[in-house]
Amino acid sequence: MTTHDSAEEILPPREETEGGVKVVTFGCRLNTYESEVMKDHARKAGLDNAIIINTCAVTGEAERQARQAIRRMRRENPEARIIVTGCAAQVNPGSFSSMPEVSQVIGNDLKLKAETWNLPTTERVRVNDIMAVKETAGHLISGFDSHARAFVQVQNGCDHRCTFCIIPYGRGNSRSVAMGEIVAQVKKLVEGGYQEIVLTGVDITSYGPDLPGQPTLGQMARRLLALVPEIKRLRLSSLDPVEIDEDLWRLIGDEPRLMPHLHLSMQAGDDMVLKRMKRRHLRKDLLDVCAKARKLRPDMVFGADIIAGFPTETEAMFENTFNAVKECDLTFLHVFPYSPRQGTPAARMPQVEGNVRKERAKQLRELGAEQLNRHLAGLVGKSMPVLVEKSKTKGRTEYFSEVVLDKAAPAGQIVMVKMDAVEKEYLKGCVAA
């Protein structure tokens, strides 16, 4: 998967309140999207004094944080109705229903249905068989209150079974959103003023086989850009390196509205580790993908998800991964020390010691900081368009590099900024007059 086995950038927990509903979101960008859908359903249903916890199951730590947040929310809101949903709730509903702080547990497919929120029930646990779910409904929403860019779900679930990943059991099998629904939603978001659209899902490169005509991700993106020419920026969430189709390669080479920033579900750079992970690519595939993308678009930058200390990983295997980061010249690393998930094959493999996992993750993060600094330093002195975030004093370049602005600019707008210096992990820039 991309969102799941890569954790497609696991974001810090986010809390947002609208009316009488607070939503606490853990995990990936797809969860961010789905929290907006739930918030909209809950608001229309008139839900009051309620807290929705949208959980993540990608690591044991993510579940621990969710339980910690639930206990804190109950202390701070003794009378509130606490509803727990998301991947961890789908995979392990009993661990949350047994918590006295929890009022109700709702499964991953039910959370996105308006009737779930319109029909109050005393049923404490409402979790379906996610593997029986065959459709991904289009959830049209007007926008994202606190985000400069809008995330659009184009796919859900995963047909792959990587040995370390529990998320297919939280999301179900792969299913795609019909192209017409995607176009309708993006039109609505663009008309609402969104300058950047992010196509997201669990495994977006598996988009299409379940739809009439079996369109690929690239074909869908090409048609989307043609049918909604007002899109200023299109960004893709995590890609499986060996599933980039020919239409997507053409877009990478020919379409300036597709951002020059690809995030790869890499996981490791050693062939034996990749085979034991049951990934679909090898080390050479990673090198080839990066080389081909840069040949088509020389300024392309890459992010990647990497698991450090996967079971049986030797020092030599780790070195192969470490060196692959440099050989591929990756810029944005999302590094996770391996975390065993109960019920996965990798949890039964010989484990690398915890302190070794942490040390290897530390080394990769330090390398990632060096790679990012080099990328940022190369932008100093240049003027480039920046999408301004909600804070009005921060934004992102087309490469997704973070910029701190010298003065406030309109949130959600693209402004020209001259890059003056690098500070820590971001650029400092001067907004053009």
C-alpha positions as CSV (number, residue, x, y, z in Angstrom):
1,M,0.0,0.0,0.0
2,T,1.1,3.5,0.0
3,T,-0.9,5.2,2.8
4,H,-0.7,2.1,4.9
5,D,2.5,0.2,4.4
6,S,4.3,3.4,3.9
7,A,2.2,5.2,6.4
8,E,2.2,7.8,3.6
9,E,3.4,10.5,5.9
10,I,1.9,9.8,9.3
11,L,1.0,13.3,10.4
12,P,0.9,14.6,14.0
13,P,-2.5,14.3,15.7
14,R,-4.8,17.1,14.7
15,E,-7.8,18.6,16.6
16,E,-10.5,20.6,15.0
17,T,-13.8,21.8,16.4
18,E,-17.0,22.8,14.6
19,G,-20.1,23.6,16.5
20,G,-20.6,20.9,19.1
21,V,-18.3,18.4,17.5
22,K,-14.6,18.0,18.0
23,V,-12.6,15.7,15.7
24,V,-9.2,14.3,16.6
25,T,-7.4,12.8,13.6
26,F,-4.4,10.4,13.7
27,G,-2.5,9.0,10.8
28,C,-2.4,9.7,7.1
29,R,-3.8,12.3,4.7
30,L,-6.6,9.9,3.8
31,N,-7.7,10.1,7.5
32,T,-7.6,13.9,7.2
33,Y,-10.0,13.7,4.3
34,E,-12.3,11.3,6.0
35,S,-12.4,13.4,9.2
36,E,-13.8,16.3,7.1
37,V,-16.5,13.9,5.7
38,M,-17.4,12.8,9.3
39,K,-17.4,16.4,10.6
40,D,-19.7,17.4,7.8
41,H,-22.1,14.4,8.5
42,A,-22.0,15.1,12.2
43,R,-22.8,18.8,11.8
44,K,-25.7,18.1,9.4
45,A,-27.0,15.5,11.9
46,G,-27.0,18.0,14.7
47,L,-24.6,16.1,16.8
48,D,-23.7,18.1,19.9
49,N,-21.1,17.7,22.7
50,A,-19.4,14.9,20.8
51,I,-15.8,14.0,20.3
52,I,-14.8,11.8,17.3
53,I,-11.4,10.1,17.5
54,N,-10.3,8.9,14.0
55,T,-7.6,6.4,14.8
56,C,-4.6,5.0,12.9
57,A,-3.3,1.4,13.0
58,V,0.0,1.6,11.1
59,T,2.0,1.2,14.3
60,G,1.5,0.2,17.9
61,E,2.6,3.7,18.9
62,A,-0.3,5.2,16.9
63,E,-2.8,3.1,18.8
64,R,-1.2,4.0,22.1
65,Q,-1.4,7.7,21.3
66,A,-5.1,7.3,20.4
67,R,-5.9,5.6,23.8
68,Q,-3.9,8.4,25.5
69,A,-6.0,11.0,23.7
70,I,-9.2,9.3,24.6
71,R,-8.4,9.4,28.3
72,R,-7.3,13.0,28.1
73,M,-10.5,14.0,26.2
74,R,-12.7,12.3,28.9
75,R,-10.8,14.1,31.7
76,E,-11.3,17.5,29.9
77,N,-14.9,16.7,28.7
78,P,-16.6,14.5,31.4
79,E,-20.1,14.8,29.8
80,A,-19.1,14.4,26.1
81,R,-20.0,11.5,23.9
82,I,-16.7,10.0,22.7
83,I,-16.9,8.1,19.4
84,V,-13.9,6.1,18.2
85,T,-13.5,5.1,14.6
86,G,-10.7,4.6,12.0
87,C,-8.3,1.8,11.2
88,A,-7.4,0.8,14.7
89,A,-11.0,0.7,15.7
90,Q,-11.8,-1.5,12.7
91,V,-8.9,-3.9,13.3
92,N,-9.3,-4.1,17.1
93,P,-12.6,-2.8,18.2
94,G,-12.5,-4.6,21.5
95,S,-9.4,-2.7,22.7
96,F,-11.5,0.6,22.5
97,S,-14.9,-0.7,23.5
98,S,-13.4,-2.0,26.7
99,M,-12.3,1.5,27.6
100,P,-14.8,3.1,30.1
101,E,-14.1,6.5,28.5
102,V,-15.5,5.4,25.1
103,S,-19.2,5.8,24.3
104,Q,-19.2,4.1,20.9
105,V,-17.0,2.3,18.3
106,I,-17.8,2.7,14.6
107,G,-16.1,0.8,11.7
108,N,-14.2,2.4,8.9
109,D,-16.8,2.1,6.2
110,L,-19.8,3.1,8.4
111,K,-18.0,6.3,9.5
112,L,-18.4,7.7,6.0
113,K,-22.1,7.1,5.7
114,A,-24.5,10.0,6.6
115,E,-27.0,7.6,8.1
116,T,-24.5,6.4,10.7
117,W,-24.6,9.9,12.2
118,N,-28.3,10.5,11.5
119,L,-29.6,7.4,13.3
120,P,-28.7,7.6,17.1
121,T,-28.2,4.1,18.5
122,T,-27.5,2.5,21.7
123,E,-25.4,-0.2,19.9
124,R,-21.9,0.3,21.4
125,V,-19.9,-1.4,18.7
126,R,-20.9,-1.0,15.1
127,V,-18.1,-2.6,13.0
128,N,-18.8,-4.4,9.7
129,D,-16.7,-7.0,7.8
130,I,-14.5,-4.6,5.9
131,M,-13.5,-7.3,3.4
132,A,-17.1,-7.5,2.2
133,V,-17.2,-3.8,1.3
134,K,-17.2,-3.5,-2.5
135,E,-17.7,0.2,-3.1
136,T,-16.0,3.5,-2.3
137,A,-18.7,6.1,-2.3
138,G,-18.0,9.7,-3.5
139,H,-18.1,12.0,-0.6
140,L,-18.6,15.5,-1.9
141,I,-17.4,18.2,0.5
142,S,-17.0,21.9,-0.1
143,G,-13.5,22.2,1.3
144,F,-11.2,21.9,4.2
145,D,-11.6,24.6,6.8
146,S,-8.0,24.6,8.0
147,H,-6.0,23.5,5.0
148,A,-4.6,25.4,2.1
149,R,-4.8,22.4,-0.2
150,A,-7.7,20.0,-0.6
151,F,-7.4,16.2,-0.4
152,V,-9.6,14.1,-2.7
153,Q,-10.0,10.4,-2.0
154,V,-9.8,8.5,-5.3
155,Q,-9.3,5.0,-3.9
156,N,-9.5,3.0,-0.7
157,G,-8.3,-0.4,0.5
158,C,-5.4,-2.6,-0.7
159,D,-5.1,-5.9,-2.5
160,H,-1.5,-6.4,-1.5
161,R,-0.4,-8.2,1.7
162,C,3.0,-6.8,2.8
163,T,4.3,-8.8,5.7
164,F,4.5,-5.9,8.1
165,C,1.2,-4.3,7.4
166,I,-2.2,-4.6,9.1
167,I,-4.0,-1.9,7.2
168,P,-5.7,-4.0,4.5
169,Y,-7.7,-5.5,7.4
170,G,-8.7,-2.0,8.5
171,R,-9.4,-0.7,5.0
172,G,-10.5,-3.8,3.0
173,N,-9.7,-4.6,-0.6
174,S,-8.9,-2.1,-3.2
175,R,-11.8,-0.1,-4.7
176,S,-11.8,3.0,-6.8
177,V,-13.9,6.1,-7.0
178,A,-15.6,6.7,-10.3
179,M,-13.9,9.3,-12.5
180,G,-17.1,11.4,-12.8
181,E,-17.4,11.7,-9.0
182,I,-13.7,12.8,-8.7
183,V,-14.2,15.4,-11.4
184,A,-17.4,16.7,-9.8
185,Q,-15.6,17.0,-6.4
186,V,-12.5,18.7,-7.8
187,K,-14.6,21.2,-9.7
188,K,-16.5,22.1,-6.5
189,L,-13.2,22.5,-4.6
190,V,-11.6,24.6,-7.3
191,E,-14.7,26.8,-7.6
192,G,-14.4,27.2,-3.8
193,G,-10.9,28.7,-4.3
194,Y,-8.6,25.8,-3.7
195,Q,-5.3,26.2,-5.6
196,E,-3.9,22.8,-4.9
197,I,-5.6,19.4,-5.1
198,V,-4.0,16.3,-3.6
199,L,-5.2,12.9,-4.9
200,T,-5.1,10.5,-2.0
201,G,-5.9,6.9,-1.1
202,V,-4.5,3.8,0.5
203,D,-2.8,2.5,-2.7
204,I,-3.5,5.1,-5.4
205,T,-1.4,3.4,-8.1
206,S,-3.8,0.5,-8.0
207,Y,-6.6,2.9,-9.1
208,G,-9.0,1.7,-11.8
209,P,-9.2,-2.1,-12.4
210,D,-12.6,-2.3,-10.7
211,L,-14.1,0.4,-12.8
212,P,-15.7,0.2,-16.3
213,G,-12.9,0.5,-18.9
214,Q,-10.3,-0.1,-16.2
215,P,-8.7,3.4,-16.3
216,T,-5.2,3.8,-14.8
217,L,-4.2,6.5,-12.3
218,G,-2.4,8.4,-15.1
219,Q,-5.5,8.2,-17.4
220,M,-7.7,9.5,-14.6
221,A,-5.3,12.3,-13.7
222,R,-4.9,13.3,-17.4
223,R,-8.7,13.5,-17.8
224,L,-9.1,15.4,-14.6
225,L,-6.7,18.0,-15.7
226,A,-8.4,18.3,-19.1
227,L,-11.9,18.5,-17.6
228,V,-11.0,20.9,-14.8
229,P,-8.5,23.2,-16.6
230,E,-8.7,25.7,-13.7
231,I,-6.6,23.4,-11.4
232,K,-3.5,25.3,-10.6
233,R,-1.6,22.5,-8.8
234,L,-2.1,18.7,-8.7
235,R,-0.2,16.6,-6.3
236,L,-0.2,12.9,-5.8
237,S,0.1,11.0,-2.5
238,S,2.4,8.0,-2.1
239,L,3.2,5.9,-5.2
240,D,4.2,2.3,-5.6
241,P,7.5,2.5,-7.5
242,V,6.6,-0.4,-10.0
243,E,3.0,0.7,-10.7
244,I,3.5,4.0,-12.4
245,D,1.6,3.7,-15.7
246,E,2.6,5.1,-19.0
247,D,0.0,7.9,-18.9
248,L,1.4,9.1,-15.6
249,W,4.9,9.0,-17.0
250,R,3.7,11.3,-19.8
251,L,2.1,13.7,-17.3
252,I,5.4,13.8,-15.3
253,G,7.2,14.8,-18.5
254,D,4.6,17.2,-20.1
255,E,2.2,18.6,-17.4
256,P,3.5,21.6,-15.4
257,R,0.4,21.5,-13.2
258,L,1.5,18.2,-11.8
259,M,3.9,19.1,-9.1
260,P,7.6,18.1,-9.4
261,H,7.4,16.1,-6.1
262,L,6.8,12.4,-6.0
263,H,6.5,10.4,-2.8
264,L,7.6,6.8,-3.2
265,S,6.5,3.8,-1.0
266,M,10.1,2.6,-0.8
267,Q,10.3,0.9,2.6
268,A,13.9,-0.4,2.1
269,G,16.8,-0.4,-0.4
270,D,17.9,-4.0,0.1
271,D,16.6,-6.8,-2.1
272,M,16.4,-9.4,0.6
273,V,14.6,-7.1,3.0
274,L,12.2,-6.1,0.2
275,K,11.4,-9.7,-0.6
276,R,10.8,-10.5,3.1
277,M,8.5,-7.5,3.2
278,K,6.7,-9.0,0.2
279,R,7.1,-5.7,-1.7
280,R,6.7,-5.6,-5.5
281,H,9.9,-3.8,-6.3
282,L,13.6,-4.3,-5.9
283,R,16.5,-1.8,-5.3
284,K,17.1,-1.4,-9.0
285,D,13.5,-0.4,-9.6
286,L,13.9,2.5,-7.1
287,L,17.0,3.7,-8.9
288,D,15.3,3.3,-12.3
289,V,12.2,5.2,-11.3
290,C,14.1,8.2,-9.9
291,A,16.4,8.3,-13.0
292,K,13.5,8.1,-15.4
293,A,11.5,10.8,-13.6
294,R,14.5,13.1,-13.5
295,K,15.2,12.5,-17.2
296,L,11.6,13.6,-17.9
297,R,11.7,16.5,-15.4
298,P,15.2,17.4,-14.2
299,D,14.0,19.4,-11.2
300,M,11.9,16.4,-9.8
301,V,12.3,15.8,-6.0
302,F,11.4,12.7,-4.1
303,G,10.0,11.7,-0.8
304,A,10.1,8.2,0.5
305,D,8.8,6.0,3.4
306,I,11.5,3.8,5.0
307,I,11.2,1.2,7.7
308,A,14.4,0.8,9.8
309,G,15.3,-2.4,11.5
310,F,12.8,-4.7,9.7
311,P,13.1,-8.3,11.0
312,T,16.3,-10.1,9.9
313,E,17.8,-6.8,8.7
314,T,21.6,-7.1,9.0
315,E,24.0,-4.2,9.1
316,A,24.9,-4.8,5.5
317,M,21.2,-4.8,4.5
318,F,20.8,-1.5,6.4
319,E,23.8,0.0,4.5
320,N,22.1,-0.9,1.2
321,T,19.0,1.1,2.3
322,F,21.2,4.0,3.6
323,N,23.1,4.2,0.4
324,A,20.0,3.9,-1.8
325,V,18.8,7.2,-0.2
326,K,22.0,8.9,-1.5
327,E,22.0,7.1,-4.9
328,C,18.3,8.1,-5.5
329,D,19.0,11.5,-4.1
330,L,15.9,11.5,-2.0
331,T,14.8,14.7,-0.3
332,F,11.9,14.1,2.1
333,L,12.3,11.0,4.2
334,H,9.6,9.6,6.5
335,V,11.5,7.1,8.6
336,F,9.9,4.6,11.0
337,P,11.7,2.2,13.3
338,Y,10.0,-1.2,12.6
339,S,7.0,-1.7,14.9
340,P,5.6,-5.3,15.1
341,R,1.9,-5.5,14.4
342,Q,0.1,-8.5,16.0
343,G,-1.4,-10.7,13.3
344,T,1.2,-9.9,10.6
345,P,3.8,-12.4,9.2
346,A,6.7,-10.0,10.0
347,A,5.8,-10.1,13.7
348,R,6.6,-13.8,13.7
349,M,10.0,-13.3,12.0
350,P,13.3,-13.0,14.0
351,Q,13.3,-9.4,15.4
352,V,16.0,-6.8,15.3
353,E,16.8,-5.5,18.8
354,G,14.8,-2.4,19.7
355,N,17.9,-0.2,20.3
356,V,19.3,-1.2,17.0
357,R,16.1,-0.3,15.2
358,K,16.1,3.1,16.9
359,E,19.8,3.8,16.0
360,R,19.2,2.9,12.4
361,A,16.2,5.1,12.2
362,K,18.3,7.9,13.8
363,Q,21.0,7.5,11.2
364,L,18.4,7.6,8.3
365,R,16.8,10.7,9.8
366,E,20.1,12.4,10.1
367,L,20.8,11.6,6.5
368,G,17.4,12.8,5.5
369,A,18.1,16.2,7.3
370,E,21.3,16.5,5.2
371,Q,19.5,15.7,2.0
372,L,16.7,18.2,2.8
373,N,19.3,20.9,3.7
374,R,21.1,20.4,0.4
375,H,17.8,20.7,-1.5
376,L,16.8,23.9,0.4
377,A,20.2,25.4,-0.1
378,G,19.9,24.9,-3.9
379,L,16.7,27.1,-3.9
380,V,18.3,30.1,-2.1
381,G,18.4,33.1,-4.4
382,K,15.5,31.9,-6.6
383,S,12.0,33.4,-6.9
384,M,9.2,30.8,-7.1
385,P,5.5,30.4,-6.5
386,V,4.5,29.5,-2.9
387,L,1.1,28.3,-1.7
388,V,0.3,30.1,1.5
389,E,-0.9,28.1,4.5
390,K,-3.6,29.0,6.9
391,S,-1.2,30.7,9.2
392,K,-0.5,33.3,6.4
393,T,3.2,33.4,7.3
394,K,4.1,29.9,6.0
395,G,3.8,28.2,2.7
396,R,5.0,25.4,0.4
397,T,6.9,25.5,-2.9
398,E,6.0,23.3,-5.8
399,Y,8.6,20.8,-4.4
400,F,6.7,20.8,-1.1
401,S,9.6,22.6,0.6
402,E,8.4,24.7,3.6
403,V,8.9,28.5,3.5
404,V,8.5,31.0,6.3
405,L,7.4,34.3,4.8
406,D,8.7,37.7,5.9
407,K,5.2,39.1,6.0
408,A,1.6,37.8,6.0
409,A,0.1,36.8,2.7
410,P,-3.5,35.7,1.8
411,A,-4.1,32.1,3.0
412,G,-4.7,29.7,0.2
413,Q,-3.3,31.9,-2.5
414,I,-0.1,31.4,-4.6
415,V,2.4,34.2,-4.2
416,M,5.9,34.8,-5.6
417,V,8.6,34.5,-3.0
418,K,12.3,35.1,-3.2
419,M,14.2,32.6,-1.2
420,D,16.7,34.3,1.1
421,A,18.2,31.7,3.4
422,V,17.9,28.2,4.9
423,E,17.0,27.9,8.6
424,K,16.7,24.4,10.2
425,E,14.3,22.5,7.9
426,Y,12.7,25.3,6.0
427,L,13.5,28.3,3.8
428,K,13.1,32.0,4.7
429,G,11.6,34.0,1.9
430,C,10.6,37.5,0.9
431,V,7.1,38.0,-0.5
432,A,7.2,40.0,-3.8
433,A,5.6,43.4,-3.5
